[in-house]
Amino acid sequence: MDSPTFDRVADADRYEVISGGFDSHLFARAAIGSEDRVLDIGCGYGATTRLAARQASQGHAVGIDIAEPLLAQARAFAAAEGIRNVTYQTGDAQIHPFPEAGFDVAISRFGVMFFADPVAAFANVAAALQPGGRLVFTTLGPPEGNDLPRIIAAAVTEQPVAVLQSLADPERIDEVLTKAGFHDVTIDPVETSINLGTDAAAAAEFIVGWGGAGWPDTARDALVAAARPFETPGGVLLRSTAWLVSATVHP
Ligand SMILES: C[S@@+](CC[C@H](N)C(=O)[O-])C[C@H]1O[C@@H](n2cnc3c(N)ncnc32)[C@H](O)[C@@H]1O
C-alpha cells in the first residue's frame, strides 16, 4: 500500500542520483535503433524506459515491474514529458507472458538482480526477444567497489545486500545466461561516483528517505557515522561499480 505522504517524485530522483551515472554505459552498449522494440526489465520509475523510447522514436519501449505504484508514477512522468511510444506493464518478468519474439532489445538498470530462479527468468526474456535480439543490463559489481551497500550494512543488520549480490559474480552471470539460452555473453566492469549530499547528515537523510523502507529511528545516527568517512569538500562521494552485461539470442 502506498503511503499518502511518501514523495514518489523525490524517490524517483534518488534512483537517478544512485544509478543515472551508468546510463551512458548501458545505452552505448544497447545501441537502440530508431525502429527498435525495447523491453526494460524491472524498470521502476521508468527513466531508462523513457530514454529508450526517445531513441526508438519509430518503435516503442515497454517497461515491466512488479511494483505498480512505481509504474503509476512512471506513466505520469511519460505523460508530462509527452512521450507517446512508451507503456508500463505490471508483472513479474520471470513468468510474464511476453509476446514471443516481440522485442529487438531488452535492457535493465539493476532490475534483474532479484529473480528467485534467474535461469528461468532469463529464459523467459530470451523467448521475448527475436532471433538476433540482444540483452544489455547493469548489475551490482563486487562489494569492495560499492560503498553504498556497505554504508547501509553498517547501519542495519537486516538488509538485502546478499540478494543484491546474487548476480555480482561474472562466472555466475555467464553460467546463468548461457543456461537460459543466450550467446556471446560479454561482461565488463563500469564505474561511477554517487554524490549523496553535502555532508554525512544529508547522506543519511537521503538513504532514510529512499524507497519508503521504513527505517528505525536508531538507523539515522549509524548512517551518519558510516557516511562520515566519505565526506569531501564536494559532498559525500561514494564509489559505485557495476557489471555491464550483454548477450544475444542466436539468429
Ligand atoms: C534497484 S530497482 C531498479 C529500478 C530501475 N531499473 C532503475 O534503475 O531506477 C529494481 C526494480 O526491479 C523490480 N523487480 C524486482 N523483481 C522483479 C521481477 N521479478 N519482475 C519485474 N520487476 C522486478 C523492483 O520492483 C524494482 O523496481
The ligand as an SDF file (V2000), in Angstrom:
LIG
                    3D

 27 29  0  0  0  0  0  0  0  0999 V2000
   17.0020   -1.4610   -7.9440 C   0  0  0  0  0  0  0  0  0  0  0  0
   15.4040   -1.1960   -8.6450 S   0  0  0  0  0  0  0  0  0  0  0  0
   15.8430   -0.5590  -10.2350 C   0  0  0  0  0  0  0  0  0  0  0  0
   14.7250    0.2120  -10.8640 C   0  0  0  0  0  0  0  0  0  0  0  0
   15.0550    0.8790  -12.1980 C   0  0  0  0  0  0  0  0  0  0  0  0
   15.5080   -0.0850  -13.1970 N   0  0  0  0  0  0  0  0  0  0  0  0
   16.0690    1.9700  -12.0190 C   0  0  0  0  0  0  0  0  0  0  0  0
   17.2200    1.7880  -12.4250 O   0  0  0  0  0  0  0  0  0  0  0  0
   15.7120    3.0220  -11.4640 O   0  0  0  0  0  0  0  0  0  0  0  0
   14.8510   -2.8570   -9.0430 C   0  0  0  0  0  0  0  0  0  0  0  0
   13.4630   -2.9230   -9.6030 C   0  0  0  0  0  0  0  0  0  0  0  0
   13.2110   -4.2640  -10.0180 O   0  0  0  0  0  0  0  0  0  0  0  0
   11.8560   -4.5660   -9.7410 C   0  0  0  0  0  0  0  0  0  0  0  0
   11.7110   -6.0340   -9.7280 N   0  0  0  0  0  0  0  0  0  0  0  0
   12.2260   -6.8970   -8.8230 C   0  0  0  0  0  0  0  0  0  0  0  0
   11.8950   -8.1570   -9.1470 N   0  0  0  0  0  0  0  0  0  0  0  0
   11.1650   -8.1000  -10.3000 C   0  0  0  0  0  0  0  0  0  0  0  0
   10.5420   -9.0650  -11.1270 C   0  0  0  0  0  0  0  0  0  0  0  0
   10.5960  -10.3710  -10.8270 N   0  0  0  0  0  0  0  0  0  0  0  0
    9.8680   -8.6480  -12.2190 N   0  0  0  0  0  0  0  0  0  0  0  0
    9.7890   -7.3300  -12.5050 C   0  0  0  0  0  0  0  0  0  0  0  0
   10.3650   -6.3610  -11.7630 N   0  0  0  0  0  0  0  0  0  0  0  0
   11.0480   -6.7430  -10.6720 C   0  0  0  0  0  0  0  0  0  0  0  0
   11.5950   -3.8730   -8.4170 C   0  0  0  0  0  0  0  0  0  0  0  0
   10.2100   -3.6780   -8.1650 O   0  0  0  0  0  0  0  0  0  0  0  0
   12.3600   -2.5580   -8.6120 C   0  0  0  0  0  0  0  0  0  0  0  0
   11.5450   -1.5340   -9.1430 O   0  0  0  0  0  0  0  0  0  0  0  0
  1  2  1  0
  2  3  1  0
  2 10  1  0
  3  4  1  0
  4  5  1  0
  5  6  1  0
  5  7  1  0
  7  8  2  0
  7  9  1  0
 10 11  1  0
 11 12  1  0
 11 26  1  0
 12 13  1  0
 13 14  1  0
 13 24  1  0
 14 15  1  0
 14 23  1  0
 15 16  2  0
 16 17  1  0
 17 18  1  0
 17 23  2  0
 18 19  1  0
 18 20  2  0
 20 21  1  0
 21 22  2  0
 22 23  1  0
 24 25  1  0
 24 26  1  0
 26 27  1  0
M  CHG  2   2   1   9  -1
M  END
$$$$
